[in-house]
Amino acid sequence: MDVVHMALGRRALVQHVAVVGHHELMSDLEYLAALLAGLDAEIARVSAADSGSDEQSSAIDDAVDAVLRLRAKVKAGYPGKKAYYIAASTDPNGIRVEGISALQGKRAHELVRDGGWMHADSTTVLDLLDDDQISRYRAVAGRGVAQTFRDSREYLAAATGLAEK
């Protein structure tokens, strides 16, 4: 890992700790709004970055992390794990959230070419993801990356009751 990625990773960790560390001082509504604002910022970074740049790579990885943090909070609001999955599986944007969740712990930017997610049969995808992850990743494969994050944001915002009116 080069110095730039280490510094960017630390920045994301510090931002995450700042949000999570202050959760005790925030209401749930404020915390959810902070998570949504964080995701919005990462989507803006993805959209503004030059294709193939270090900034784009960092923004994509940080956007995946932002989706996963918000998804965890949304899941916690359901009466059980199964209830969340049933709800997510009935909405195309919820299915996209689950497609992004397949990238948990992965370098998501490695699955992007020319602003879009690689197709699920790409050797790069097959090398990076296991069968379960690939089955969920198919929900985003071949789609535009920024649009996938916007769709995920729309679903998660609605699921938290904070959707823009």
Rosetta blueprint (number, residue, H / E / L):
1 M L
2 D L
3 V H
4 V H
5 H H
6 M H
7 A H
8 L H
9 G H
10 R H
11 R H
12 A H
13 L H
14 V H
15 Q H
16 H H
17 V H
18 A H
19 V H
20 V H
21 G H
22 H L
23 H H
24 E H
25 L H
26 M L
27 S L
28 D H
29 L H
30 E H
31 Y H
32 L H
33 A H
34 A H
35 L H
36 L H
37 A H
38 G H
39 L H
40 D H
41 A H
42 E H
43 I H
44 A H
45 R H
46 V H
47 S H
48 A H
49 A L
50 D L
51 S L
52 G L
53 S L
54 D H
55 E H
56 Q H
57 S H
58 S H
59 A H
60 I H
61 D H
62 D H
63 A H
64 V H
65 D H
66 A H
67 V H
68 L H
69 R H
70 L H
71 R H
72 A H
73 K H
74 V H
75 K H
76 A H
77 G L
78 Y L
79 P L
80 G L
81 K H
82 K H
83 A H
84 Y H
85 Y H
86 I H
87 A H
88 A H
89 S H
90 T L
91 D L
92 P H
93 N H
94 G H
95 I H
96 R H
97 V H
98 E H
99 G H
100 I H
101 S H
102 A L
103 L L
104 Q L
105 G L
106 K L
107 R L
108 A H
109 H H
110 E H
111 L H
112 V E
113 R E
114 D L
115 G L
116 G E
117 W E
118 M L
119 H L
120 A L
121 D L
122 S L
123 T H
124 T H
125 V H
126 L H
127 D H
128 L H
129 L L
130 D L
131 D H
132 D H
133 Q H
134 I H
135 S H
136 R H
137 Y H
138 R L
139 A L
140 V L
141 A L
142 G L
143 R L
144 G E
145 V H
146 A H
147 Q H
148 T H
149 F H
150 R H
151 D H
152 S H
153 R H
154 E H
155 Y H
156 L H
157 A H
158 A H
159 A H
160 T H
161 G L
162 L L
163 A L
164 E L
165 K L
